[in-house]
Amino acid sequence: MENLRLADTKARKGKTKQYGVKLHDQNREKNIETLHEMLINKTYKTSPYTTFLIYEPKEREVFKLPYFPDRITHHAIMNVLEPQ
């Protein structure tokens, strides 16, 4: 749980105005508990990607995962692999 809370803090850095972060904040502790249970029970699956185009500095397609649970999970894994 401590790692997931730290991961949430790192994932939200500079993104507190984004819709996904605001939505997560409505039930922050419950969401972290749910993610913890998903990881323990091995029921976690990566969410579908959202895609969009950007045109600067050149045109490219960007693939984005939702903040909860995927970005938090990513940061939790990185906390273990590369502790700071």
Secondary structure, DSSP 4 states (H G I P E B T S, - for coil): -HHHHHHHHHHHTT-TTSHHHHHHHTTHHHHHHHHHHHHHTT---PPPPEEEEE-SSS-EEEEE--IIIIIHHHHHHHHHHS--
